[in-house]
Amino acid sequence: METSTADLYDELGEALASVSLQFQDLGGQTRFTGTVRTIRCLEDNGLVKSVLNSPGNGAVLVVDGAGSLNTALMGDMIAEAAVANGWAGVVINGPIRDRAAVAKLPLGVKALGSNPRKSAKESAGEVDVPVEFGGVTFRPGARLWADEDGILVER
Ligand SMILES: O=C([O-])CC(=O)C(=O)O
């Protein structure tokens, strides 16, 4: 991605929503863009695992974990699968784990932080529904841009 989110915002303005939550950049790729896919879940990453093990076609997976910091929603194995399956990145409203290994992968990863405790694997939750956090609605199919400054999404 060549253009910064700041330049993009100056160009397109209110056509874009800007995420106000302050995410950490935890992947080896800090600038990424792609079409939004979504998951809503709570302390259960079964759906995150199965979706990131399916073809990404350059998309960005937005995971709304309700901001719970209690369990990690992605680790290095799932992140490696995301790379192998052609995902551009993941934005997680929750923590990850294995951050040292994840930092080396060619994947965009924005998350709230890290927690070594694993999630449940029941696959409870929903896939490709609109999700909302940081003052922004993420709709499946919308374009998303992320870099060191933050995250922009088409309204
Ligand atoms: O299994 C999990 O919860 C996630 C994990 O540790 C990994 O992806 O390596």
The ligand as an SDF file (V2000), in Angstrom:
LIG
                    3D

  9  8  0  0  0  0  0  0  0  0999 V2000
   -5.0630  -22.1530   19.2790 O   0  0  0  0  0  0  0  0  0  0  0  0
   -5.2260  -20.9770   19.5410 C   0  0  0  0  0  0  0  0  0  0  0  0
   -6.0540  -20.5440   20.3410 O   0  0  0  0  0  0  0  0  0  0  0  0
   -4.4060  -19.9800   18.8220 C   0  0  0  0  0  0  0  0  0  0  0  0
   -2.9960  -20.3360   18.8350 C   0  0  0  0  0  0  0  0  0  0  0  0
   -2.3880  -20.5380   19.8470 O   0  0  0  0  0  0  0  0  0  0  0  0
   -2.2920  -20.3900   17.5470 C   0  0  0  0  0  0  0  0  0  0  0  0
   -2.8520  -19.9690   16.5360 O   0  0  0  0  0  0  0  0  0  0  0  0
   -1.1370  -20.8280   17.5380 O   0  0  0  0  0  0  0  0  0  0  0  0
  1  2  2  0
  2  3  1  0
  2  4  1  0
  4  5  1  0
  5  6  2  0
  5  7  1  0
  7  8  2  0
  7  9  1  0
M  CHG  1   3  -1
M  END
$$$$
